[in-house]
Amino acid sequence: MLLDVLNAPRRLLVLVCMACVALLGFGLYLQHVVGLEPCPMCIVQRYALMLVAVVAGITALSSRRQAQIAGAGLLVMLSGFGAFVAARQSFLQWYPPEVSSCGRDFYGMIETFPLQRAIPMIFKGSGDCTKVDWVFLGGSIANWSFVCFVLIALTALMLIGRLARQR
């Protein structure tokens, strides 16, 4: 069964898409049922995960090898970006800055400031981004998010390798 999924690019892409949707659903559960408020970096990771899900889903619809390679390449870039944000948040959680202030939330920044000013403000990661509210097997949400993004990137790289070898 698992080998069939690994040898079928479209099935693998659907699996990635479904995993992303499940992770997004779990994030919404933590927010709306458990009561954890996402910080700006968490929100950026959610958007990266949404983009990964959309790209994986759209790429799964194509049967053309070149489109699948391009889609998998885009998945590597998007998941790499998500992993970078998650790694930065993990670093801030492990080594919190001495002065931390919550600042504005993501939506407030986007509504109030032009995009070129809001994006750097999002990545400052002070305040709530350093707080660890939930832990599973010793890892915070940011740690697990990093692991998931890296696994998606590795899966996409493996897919690119398999598709490139096919003729």
N, C-alpha and C positions, 0 to 999 in steps of 0.2 A: 504494500500500500504506500508506504513512505517513499520507496524507490520510484513508484509510478508518478508521484507528485514531483519528485526531483527531476524526472526525465520529461515532464510535460510543462513547458514554460508557462502556458496559459493557466494551468491549475495552480502552479506555484505563485503566480501573480495574484490570482483570486485568493489564495491562502494568505498572502501578505496583506491584501486589502481587508479581508475579514478580520485578521489579527489587529490591524490598525483600528477598525471600527469597534472591536471588543475593548481595546485599550482606551479609546475615547469614551466609550460607554462606562467603563470603570472609573475614569476620571470624573465624569458627570455624576456617577453614584457617590463618589467621595465628596463632591462639592454639594450636591443637593440633598443627600440622605444623611451622610456622616457629618456634614457641616464644615468641611475644610474649604477655606477660601483660597483660590489660586492666586499666586503672585504674578507679576508681569512676565517673568521668565517661564513660568508654568504655562501661561497663555500662549507665548511664542512657541513652546514645544507642542502645544495642542494644534496650533495652526500648521506647524511642520508635519505633524502626524496626519492631519486632515489632507494636506497636499500629497503626502506619500500614499494615502488611501486612494485618493482620486486618480493619481498617476498610475498606480498599480491596477486599479479597476479599468481605466481607459486602455492601458497597454494590454491587459488581458483580453480585451475585445478584438485586438488585431491578431491576425494570423501571419502577418509578414515578419520575417526574421529581422529586417532592418529596423522596423518600428519597435519590435520587442527589445532590440539592443539599445536603441535610443531611449526608450522608456526606462529600461533598467539603469542606463547611465544617469538619467534624471533622478531616479530613485536613490542612487549612490550620493548624488549631490544634496538632495533634500534631506536624506537621513544623516548625512555627514553634518549638515547645518544643525539639525535637531540634536545630534550627539554633542556638537560643540556647545550649544546652549545648555544642555543637561550637564556636561562636564564643568562648565563655568559655574552653574548653580551648585553642583556638588562641591566644588572647590570653596565657594562662598559659605557653604554649610559647614565644611570641615575647618575652615580658617575665616571665621566671620570678621568683618572689619570692626575696628574699635568703636567707630561712630556709625550707627545705623539708624536710618530714618525711612519710614515707609514711602514717603513721596506720594505721587499721584498713581492711580491705577491705570492700566493699559488703555482703557476706553477714554478716560479723562485726558490722557496725554494725546491720543490721536485726535480727539475733538477740539482740544485747546490749542495745540501747537501744530505748525506745519510738519509734514512727514520727515523732512531732513533734520528737524530738532527733536521730534518724538522718538525716532529710532534709537539714537544714542542714549536717551533717557531710559528706554526700556532695558537696555543692556547694562545699565549701571548695577542693577541687581542688589540694591541695598534694601534694608527693611525686611519685609516678609520673606524675601527670597532666601534669607539665611536661616529661617526657622524650619525645624524638622517637626512636622505634625504627625506623621504616619511612618511606621517602620515595618518592613516585612523581611524576615531572615537577615536582619542587621543592615538592610539597605533602605535609604529614604526613597521617596517618589522620584527625585531627580536621579538617584543612582540607578534605579530600575529603568527609568526612561532612557538613560545612557545605554544600558545593556540592550534594550529593545532596539534603539536606533542603530547600534553597531551590528546587531544580528540582521537587521533589515539590509544594511549596507553590504554585509558579507554575503547574504543571500543574493542580492542584486549583482554583486561582482561574480559570484559563482555562475549565475544565469548568463551574464555576459560572456564568460569563458566558455560555457557549453554551447551557446549560440554561435560564437565566433568560430568554434571548431567544426560546426556543421557546414556542409556544403550542399 
